[in-house]
């Protein structure tokens, strides 16, 4: 029996990640490897390892003082204003590869915070605390924004005061709508609630496509880094559509038992998953 294996042509890097990876490769070629990146350039260990072999060095923002005079890349997730200030202080050459969507969101968060300050309001951000993008967003508010992951976290919001709600770009649209509705329900004056849907449609629009894709196959292999928030969300979309969905980081994690009696397999991934890695996975499945 010949197994049909198909790679989802809409999976893989979003344009923000493509911009950051391309920028890194160009810098590495021009500078012969003398390039540092603040944190993992993408939440995919296999792709990070590939770029590290080319010379990209991953460094924690706390080590900025050690990089005086060097070239440092800001990844697609963006950075808080304090990073730019410290880099200038230490004479570091920053190359900014912040995703344009994230950069616009940072500016929007900053303006919302300034507006809320004048009327005694609060900025609420739907996002994962500690996530690189969220760190960059809360930095726009002098760390005053309230970050929520669920309805339960809304207990920290004062509903007697104005509220401005925004979201990390890769959050679930349905969860955002739930949080919005709950805030409007609890607010003493709903007219004082401002809502900005800042979820990136390059991510959220993949949900209906992936649901349809996953139902077309006997089994699905979802390729994603373990650190990818977007990957976790999209994997759950696939698994809900097809219970025989398996999540892996690399081909070595494949198990032959998954494909016993299987006639068709779909391979897909997160916005942080390189196409070449999905191709390697598809090839490995064909060899099982």
C-alpha positions, 0 to 999 in steps of 0.5 A: 500500500502506497501512503500519500504524504502531503505538506500543507502549502500554507504552513511555515514562516509568516512574513515577520519571521521570514524578514528576521531570518533573511536579515540574519542570513544577510548579516552573517554573510556580510560579517562572517558570523560576528552577529548576536541575536537577543533571544532565540530568533524563532521559537524553533530549536532546529532552525535556531541550531541551523543559524548557529552553525552559520555563526549566529550567537544567541544571547540574553538581553541581560548580557548587553553590556558584554556586547559593546561595539558588536552587531546585535539583531532584534528578532521578530518578537520585538524588544521594550524601549529599555533595550534600545536605550541600553544598546545606545549606552553601550555603543551596540549596533542594533539591527531591528528585525521586529515584525512590522505588525508587532512594531505597529502594535507596540506603538498602539500599546504606547498610545493607549497607555498614555491615553489611559494615564490621562483618564485613570484607566488601565491597559489590559493585554491578552497574552502569555506573561514572559513571552518575548512579544509580551515583554516588548509590549509591557515595556511600552507601558512602563510595566503597568499593563495588566497581562491576562491569559484567561477570564480568571486573570480579569480579577486583577482589573478594576472595573470601576475604571476605564479599560483599553484591551489589546492582544498579543498578535498570536493569541486565539481570536475566540479567546480574545472575543471571550475576554472582550465580552467578559470585560464589557459585562463586568465594566461599571460603564461599558462606554469606558471600555476600548477594544483593539483587536490586534491579532495578526490575521496571518496567524488567525486565518490559518485556523479554518484552513488547518481544520479543513486540512487536518480532516483530509488525512488519516493522520496529521503530523504537526511540526513545531518548536516546544517554545512556540505559543502559536504552535501550541494553538495551531496544534490544538486546532489540528487535533480537534479536527483530527484526533490522530494528530501528532506534534513533533520538533524534528524527524527523529521523534516520529514513531512508526506505530502512528502510521500503521494502517494509514493511507494518507498523512498531512504534514503542517506546522507553525508560523515559526516552522521552516518549510525545509523542516516539514520537507525533512519530516515528510521524507522521513515518514516515507522511509518508515 
